[in-house]
Amino acid sequence: MSLLINNKRYNSIHFTGILGSGMSAIAQYLRWQGLNISGSDRLINSEDTAEVKSGLLDIGCQIFEQDGSGIQKGTDAICVSTAIENSNPDIAKAQKEAIPILHRSDLLAAIIATRKTIAIAGTSGKSTVTAMIFEFLFSSGKSPSLISGASLKRLEKQGLIGNAFQGTSDLLVVEADESDGTLTKYNPFMSIILNVSKDHKNEADILELFDKLTSQSDFSLINADDKRLHSLNSSFSFGLTNKADWHPDTYELKSHTSVMTRNGIQYQLPLPGLHNLSNCAAALCACEKLGCDPRSLSDAVSTYQGVARRFTVYQTMQGVHVVDDFAHNPEKIKAAIKAARGISNHLAVIYQPHGFGPTRFLKNEYIDVFRNELQADDLLLLLPIYYAGGSANKDISSKEIIDELGTVAFEKHAPQSRSDIFDMLKKKVKPGECVLLMGARDPSLSSFARKITDLYGGITG
């Protein structure tokens, strides 16, 4: 088997940074298609990436140190992401050997062109809606394939890494990330635009990308509840209000679940929060357009198992709720806090910003969301900014954000390390209250969430 990119076929591809969520998903899919796949990663020996490494090895991928040794005589091309710097040893070796260097989006675009692809875009909720559509289609007998930026719990239980799957139909569900602008390379059958907010780019720049994606799609769905999307070309709309073509007749938010009804059919989602209900509306709308029966979809919604680190709630022996969430921009943080507020009125919020550039870009929005969403008796802990390596202008810190919050009703700190927060959490958080951990990119955050649960006697059940 081979992959056709710009009229050239590639049979053997080396992924630089293969243990990352987006890269490992594409690597798995291509390996299942019969390509020879190798890769390297700077975290090759980390406990936090051990399961991904093991999963790739199990399906026949080769994993190397990130020193150029993985690029061998038979390598047709190397695949890199925007996060890989030109000084990387793999890139130097490829340049020396005159081996083509392809961006991950070039591979994904080529894959999208071979399938009836549903591409999910938006600054928030992409991974969740991707997972919902995949699960709902699968439950409806459609057997789709999957390339996602996050691991589905249902697939993890099957012994897979969880962010990719090979189905038997021509349907493919993919997460289309706007952060580096490359989604304009995609020409899917269906595009779904969830929302827009300032994230890696300004709203106007992101809207241009989304407009390009919808214009290159055979069919497009947009969220009618986000008025900023109304300028986009769309075939149909979804939402929670009657502004949308597809909308529920009624809905209700509960502490751990959400419920909506449409045409006499009830959909009970085992996730809290208005944002998750909106995500579910997007997925249901798309699946109905793809021929799924609404009553079958009702069963699929109630058995949805979720995505790793997307509002994963741990109940502890001492009655404290610990929530692990991928939120990493102001809108996602706002949504996560609102959902956690449904569990407890008193919150201990821990956030680890990622990247000095993104933190600098969003500093004022971070300050606004913490001021507006946190209240008396809450606790805010901003961990040091996650640094993934490479060149960076380290002219901002979490302490600067804490200081610029000024006088607020809640308690706030910028601890120097994770170990510094345990005593504060133990003293501050009482049974029935909630610890909300948020952050992205850092693969150690999941194990950190488990350490927090240990403070309160470990996880029940």
C-alpha positions in Angstrom: 0.0 0.0 0.0 1.1 3.6 -0.5 -0.1 7.2 0.1 -0.5 9.5 -2.8 0.7 13.1 -2.1 1.2 15.6 -5.0 1.2 12.8 -7.6 4.0 10.9 -5.7 3.5 7.7 -3.8 5.0 7.0 -0.4 5.3 3.6 1.1 7.6 4.2 4.1 7.2 7.2 6.3 9.1 8.3 9.4 7.3 10.5 12.0 9.3 12.9 14.0 7.4 13.3 17.3 5.4 10.1 16.7 4.2 9.8 20.4 2.2 13.0 20.1 -1.6 12.6 19.9 -2.1 14.0 16.4 1.0 12.2 15.0 0.4 8.8 16.5 -3.2 8.8 15.2 -2.0 9.3 11.6 0.8 6.8 12.1 -1.6 4.1 13.2 -4.0 4.7 10.4 -1.3 4.5 7.8 0.2 1.4 9.4 -3.2 -0.3 9.2 -3.3 0.6 5.5 -0.1 -1.4 5.0 2.6 1.4 5.0 5.9 0.9 6.7 5.9 3.4 9.6 8.7 4.4 11.9 9.1 7.3 14.3 11.1 9.1 16.9 10.2 11.2 20.0 12.0 13.2 22.6 9.8 11.5 25.2 10.6 8.0 24.0 11.6 6.9 27.5 8.9 8.7 29.5 6.4 6.7 31.6 3.8 9.2 30.4 4.1 8.0 26.8 4.8 4.3 27.5 1.3 3.2 26.5 1.3 5.1 23.2 4.8 3.7 22.4 3.7 0.1 23.3 0.5 0.5 21.1 2.6 1.6 18.1 5.1 -1.2 18.5 2.3 -3.7 18.8 1.0 -2.9 15.3 4.4 -3.0 13.7 5.7 0.6 13.9 9.4 1.0 14.7 10.4 3.6 17.3 13.8 5.3 17.6 15.6 7.9 19.6 15.2 11.3 18.1 18.8 11.5 16.8 18.3 10.8 13.0 18.9 7.1 13.3 15.3 6.2 12.4 15.7 7.7 8.9 17.1 4.8 6.9 17.8 3.7 3.4 14.2 2.8 2.6 12.6 5.9 4.1 10.5 7.7 1.5 9.7 10.8 3.6 9.6 12.1 7.1 6.5 13.7 8.6 6.7 16.7 11.0 4.3 18.9 12.8 4.5 22.6 13.3 6.0 22.0 16.8 9.1 20.4 15.3 12.0 22.9 14.9 14.3 22.9 11.9 17.3 22.1 14.2 15.8 18.7 14.9 18.3 15.8 14.1 15.7 14.0 12.0 15.2 17.0 9.8 19.0 17.5 9.4 19.4 13.8 8.4 16.5 14.0 5.9 18.0 17.2 4.3 21.4 15.5 4.1 19.9 12.5 2.4 17.5 14.5 0.2 14.5 12.8 1.7 11.2 14.8 1.4 9.9 16.5 4.5 6.1 16.5 4.7 3.9 18.3 7.2 1.4 16.1 9.1 -1.4 18.1 7.4 -0.2 17.0 4.0 -0.6 13.4 5.1 -4.0 14.0 6.6 -5.2 15.9 3.5 -4.2 12.9 1.4 -6.0 10.5 3.7 -9.1 12.7 3.7 -9.2 12.6 -0.1 -9.5 8.8 -0.1 -12.6 8.6 2.1 -16.0 10.1 2.7 -14.6 12.3 5.4 -16.4 14.2 8.2 -14.0 17.0 9.4 -14.8 18.6 12.8 -13.4 22.1 13.4 -13.8 24.8 16.0 -11.7 26.4 18.7 -13.4 24.3 21.4 -15.0 20.9 21.5 -13.4 19.3 18.5 -12.1 16.1 20.2 -15.4 15.6 22.0 -17.6 16.0 18.9 -15.2 13.8 16.8 -15.6 11.1 19.5 -19.4 11.5 19.6 -19.8 11.3 15.9 -17.5 8.2 15.7 -19.3 6.4 18.5 -22.8 7.4 17.3 -22.0 6.2 13.7 -20.5 3.0 15.0 -23.5 2.3 17.2 -25.7 2.9 14.2 -23.9 0.2 12.2 -21.9 2.6 9.9 -18.4 1.3 10.9 -16.4 4.5 10.4 -12.6 5.0 10.7 -11.2 7.6 13.0 -8.2 10.0 13.2 -8.5 12.2 16.4 -6.3 14.3 18.6 -7.5 12.6 21.8 -8.1 9.0 23.0 -11.6 7.6 23.2 -12.2 5.7 26.4 -14.3 3.1 24.5 -11.3 2.3 22.2 -8.8 2.3 25.1 -10.9 -0.5 26.7 -10.4 -2.5 23.5 -6.6 -2.3 24.0 -6.1 0.4 21.4 -4.2 3.7 21.9 -7.7 5.2 21.4 -7.1 8.1 19.0 -7.5 6.1 15.7 -9.5 3.3 14.4 -9.9 1.4 11.1 -13.5 0.7 10.2 -15.0 -1.2 7.2 -16.9 1.6 5.5 -15.7 4.5 3.5 -16.6 7.0 6.3 -13.7 8.7 8.1 -14.1 11.0 11.1 -11.2 13.4 11.6 -10.4 16.3 13.9 -9.4 19.4 11.9 -7.2 21.6 14.0 -7.0 25.3 13.1 -4.1 26.2 15.3 -1.4 26.2 12.6 -3.7 27.2 9.7 -3.2 24.0 7.8 -6.9 22.9 7.7 -7.3 24.8 4.5 -5.6 21.9 2.8 -8.6 19.6 3.5 -11.4 18.9 1.1 -13.8 16.7 3.1 -17.3 15.5 2.3 -18.7 17.2 5.4 -17.3 19.9 7.6 -18.6 20.9 11.0 -17.8 24.3 12.5 -18.5 24.3 16.3 -17.5 27.8 17.4 -14.8 30.5 17.2 -12.9 32.4 19.9 -9.4 33.9 20.3 -7.0 31.0 20.8 -3.8 30.4 18.8 -5.0 33.2 16.4 -7.4 36.1 16.4 -11.1 35.4 15.7 -11.0 37.1 12.3 -8.0 34.9 11.1 -9.7 31.8 12.4 -12.9 32.6 10.6 -11.0 32.9 7.3 -9.7 29.4 7.8 -13.2 28.1 8.6 -14.7 29.9 5.6 -12.1 28.2 3.3 -12.8 24.8 4.8 -16.5 25.1 4.3 -16.1 26.3 0.8 -14.0 23.2 0.1 -16.6 20.8 1.6 -19.5 19.1 -0.2 -21.7 19.8 2.8 -21.2 22.0 5.9 -22.8 22.4 9.2 -22.4 25.4 11.5 -23.4 26.2 15.1 -26.2 28.8 14.8 -25.9 29.7 18.4 -22.5 31.3 17.8 -23.3 34.5 16.0 -19.7 34.9 14.9 -20.1 32.0 12.5 -23.1 33.5 10.7 -20.9 34.9 8.0 -19.8 31.4 6.9 -21.3 29.5 4.0 -23.3 26.5 5.3 -25.6 23.8 4.1 -27.4 23.4 7.5 -27.1 24.5 11.1 -27.4 23.0 14.5 -27.7 24.5 18.0 -29.7 24.6 21.2 -32.0 27.4 20.2 -34.6 27.8 17.5 -32.2 29.8 15.4 -30.8 26.4 14.3 -32.2 24.1 11.6 -31.5 21.2 14.0 -32.3 22.0 17.6 -33.9 20.2 20.6 -37.5 21.0 21.7 -36.3 21.1 25.4 -33.2 20.5 27.3 -32.1 20.3 31.0 -28.7 20.5 32.7 -28.0 18.3 35.7 -24.9 18.0 38.0 -23.4 15.0 36.2 -25.6 14.6 33.1 -27.5 16.6 30.4 -30.8 15.8 28.8 -32.6 17.0 25.6 -35.7 15.9 23.7 -36.4 16.3 20.0 -39.5 15.0 18.1 -40.5 13.0 21.2 -37.1 11.3 21.5 -35.0 11.8 24.6 -31.2 12.0 24.5 -29.5 11.5 27.9 -25.8 12.5 27.7 -23.6 11.2 30.6 -21.7 14.5 30.7 -22.6 17.8 32.4 -22.4 21.3 31.0 -24.1 23.4 28.3 -21.0 23.1 26.1 -21.3 19.3 26.1 -25.0 19.5 25.2 -24.1 21.8 22.3 -21.4 19.3 21.2 -24.0 16.6 21.3 -26.4 18.6 19.1 -23.6 19.0 16.6 -22.9 15.2 16.6 -26.6 14.3 16.3 -27.2 16.7 13.5 -24.3 15.3 11.5 -25.3 11.7 12.1 -28.9 12.2 11.1 -27.6 13.8 7.9 -25.4 10.7 7.4 -28.5 8.5 7.6 -28.6 7.4 11.2 -32.0 6.6 12.8 -32.8 9.1 15.7 -34.0 6.3 18.0 -30.7 4.4 17.5 -28.9 7.6 18.2 -30.7 8.0 21.5 -29.3 4.7 22.7 -25.8 5.7 21.4 -25.9 9.0 23.4 -26.8 7.3 26.7 -23.9 4.9 26.3 -21.3 7.4 25.1 -18.1 6.7 27.0 -16.2 10.0 26.5 -12.7 11.1 25.8 -9.6 11.0 28.0 -9.1 14.3 29.9 -12.4 15.8 28.6 -14.1 16.5 32.0 -13.2 13.2 33.4 -14.7 13.1 36.9 -13.0 11.0 39.7 -15.0 10.3 42.9 -12.7 9.9 45.9 -13.0 7.9 49.1 -13.3 11.1 51.1 -16.1 12.5 48.9 -14.0 15.1 47.0 -14.6 15.2 43.2 -11.5 15.6 41.1 -12.0 16.7 37.5 -9.3 16.3 34.8 -9.9 18.4 31.8 -8.0 19.4 28.6 -9.2 23.1 28.8 -6.4 25.4 27.7 -7.9 28.6 26.3 -10.2 31.1 28.1 -13.4 29.8 26.5 -12.7 26.2 27.4 -11.7 27.2 30.9 -15.0 29.2 31.3 -17.0 26.2 30.1 -15.1 23.8 32.4 -15.6 26.0 35.5 -19.3 26.4 34.7 -19.7 22.6 34.4 -17.7 22.0 37.6 -19.9 24.5 39.4 -22.8 22.1 38.8 -20.9 19.6 41.0 -19.9 21.9 43.8 -20.3 25.6 44.5 -16.8 25.8 45.9 -14.0 25.0 43.5 -10.2 24.6 43.7 -9.1 25.4 40.2 -5.6 24.3 39.0 -4.4 25.4 35.6 -1.1 24.8 33.9 -0.7 27.2 30.9 1.2 25.7 28.0 3.7 27.6 25.9 5.1 31.0 26.6 3.8 32.4 23.2 0.1 31.3 23.7 0.2 32.4 27.3 1.4 35.9 26.4 -1.2 36.1 23.5 -4.1 35.2 25.9 -2.9 36.8 29.1 -5.7 39.4 29.3 -8.4 36.9 28.4 -7.1 34.5 31.2 -7.3 37.4 33.7 -10.9 38.2 32.6 -12.2 34.7 32.8 -10.7 34.0 36.2 -12.1 37.3 37.5 -15.6 36.7 36.1 -15.9 33.0 36.8 -14.3 32.5 40.2 -16.0 33.6 43.4 -15.5 33.9 47.1 -14.1 30.7 48.8 -12.7 29.4 45.5 -9.0 28.7 45.2 -7.0 29.4 42.0 -3.6 27.8 41.5 -1.6 28.6 38.4 1.2 26.2 37.8 4.4 27.1 36.0 4.0 27.4 32.2 4.5 24.1 30.5 7.7 24.2 28.3 7.9 21.6 25.6 11.5 22.5 24.5 13.0 24.5 21.7 13.4 28.2 21.4 11.0 30.4 23.4 10.9 33.9 24.7 10.3 33.3 28.4 9.1 36.8 29.2 5.9 35.8 31.0 5.0 33.7 34.0 2.0 32.3 35.8 2.9 34.6 38.7 2.5 37.6 36.4 -1.1 36.6 35.7 -1.8 36.0 39.4 -0.3 39.5 40.3 -2.3 41.2 37.6 -5.6 39.7 38.8 -5.3 42.3 41.6 -7.7 42.2 44.5 -10.3 39.5 44.1 -12.7 37.6 46.4 -11.0 34.2 45.9 -7.6 32.9 47.1 -4.9 32.8 44.4 -1.3 31.5 44.2 1.3 30.7 41.6 3.2 27.8 43.2 6.7 27.0 41.9 6.0 23.3 41.6 3.2 20.7 41.7 4.4 19.4 45.0 3.8 22.8 46.6 0.0 22.6 46.1 -0.8 19.4 48.0 -0.9 20.9 51.5 -3.1 23.8 50.2 -5.6 21.3 48.6 -5.7 19.1 51.6 -6.6 22.0 53.9 -8.8 23.9 51.6 -11.0 21.3 49.9 -13.8 19.6 51.9 -15.9 16.5 51.2 -18.5 17.2 48.5 -16.3 20.0 46.9 -14.5 19.8 43.6 -10.9 20.1 42.4 -10.7 21.1 38.7 -7.4 20.4 37.0 -6.9 21.9 33.5 -4.1 22.0 31.0 -3.0 20.7 27.6 -0.1 19.1 25.7 1.7 17.8 28.8 1.3 14.0 28.9 2.0 13.9 32.7 -1.2 15.7 33.6 -3.3 12.5 33.8 -1.0 10.9 36.3 -0.9 14.2 38.2 -4.7 14.1 38.5 -4.4 10.6 40.0 -2.0 11.9 42.6 -4.5 14.5 43.5 -7.1 11.8 44.1 -4.7 10.0 46.4 -4.9 13.1 48.7 -8.5 12.1 49.4 -8.1 8.4 49.8 -8.0 7.4 46.2 -10.7 6.7 43.6 -13.8 4.9 44.7 -14.9 1.8 42.8 
